[in-house]
């Protein structure tokens, strides 16, 4: 019997992406609230490096439709398997969490639920409706999966519920999809975001990519062009960090200077807002970024004389 192949050691993280372990009182309170309401968070499930900072400020990204994903992407730490049935109390519990945390802006994401006829779109709608009832002043940002083979109807239903921001991450360049995001299709994700803009141009659209997976600089520039062609308003870029030795390895730790260069190019291509740094994640500083995006659109409208 052959011995299992050894798992190669992970690269040492550079100083610019090291963070302190979370120990604050605010962190503990946020964690307890999520447990009491039986809510999962992408902060924990995806091992986000910013969890200490965000939870100390009582900012948490709720992950609906359970904590088990039907896909197994090579970059993602969320567990894979057959999910449990959808929790009918989850929408109201999400709204209760927003109220208890005093959130001005909430980000709601989910696992992939390929087992559901609508991919889980109706649960997003119910969460948006519960938030509008319970905390009507809270702005709502959703980060959805691609609703593979069902995204037309799924996106229509969610857009009709009118979230303030619709986010769907492309994650990486097309060439790396077969190994990094094998269950998804790059151009299907682009079409989803394009559809949101076509259905309701007032909804801000947002997408993110990870770098350090072996992509080439010009490939990233092409992704930016593709995003702009789809009308995407906000680009986020962050360093990929290998969650466990069995996930895709880090090919490169991209320097802060290189992130600044990417951000300059993205702004020149016409994004309303760009967030690019080693620790940038989809929901990191999302509330502040939403207000910046609103201001940028208002300035754009004023310049156009509309």
HELIX and SHEET records of a PDB file:
HELIX    1   1 UNK A   15  UNK A   17  5                                   3    
HELIX    2   2 UNK A   25  UNK A   36  1                                  12    
HELIX    3   3 UNK A   42  UNK A   45  1                                   4    
HELIX    4   4 UNK A   51  UNK A   56  1                                   6    
HELIX    5   5 UNK A   90  UNK A  101  1                                  12    
HELIX    6   6 UNK A  121  UNK A  134  1                                  14    
HELIX    7   7 UNK A  151  UNK A  160  1                                  10    
HELIX    8   8 UNK A  174  UNK A  176  5                                   3    
HELIX    9   9 UNK A  177  UNK A  180  1                                   4    
HELIX   10  10 UNK A  186  UNK A  199  1                                  14    
HELIX   11  11 UNK A  217  UNK A  229  1                                  13    
HELIX   12  12 UNK A  256  UNK A  268  1                                  13    
HELIX   13  13 UNK A  286  UNK A  304  1                                  19    
SHEET    1   A 8 UNK A  40  UNK A  41  0                                        
SHEET    2   A 8 UNK A  62  UNK A  64 -1                                        
SHEET    3   A 8 UNK A 105  UNK A 110  1                                        
SHEET    4   A 8 UNK A 139  UNK A 143  1                                        
SHEET    5   A 8 UNK A 165  UNK A 167  1                                        
SHEET    6   A 8 UNK A 204  UNK A 211  1                                        
SHEET    7   A 8 UNK A 234  UNK A 239  1                                        
SHEET    8   A 8 UNK A 273  UNK A 276  1                                        
SHEET    1   B 2 UNK A  68  UNK A  69  0                                        
SHEET    2   B 2 UNK A  79  UNK A  80  1                                        
END                                                                             
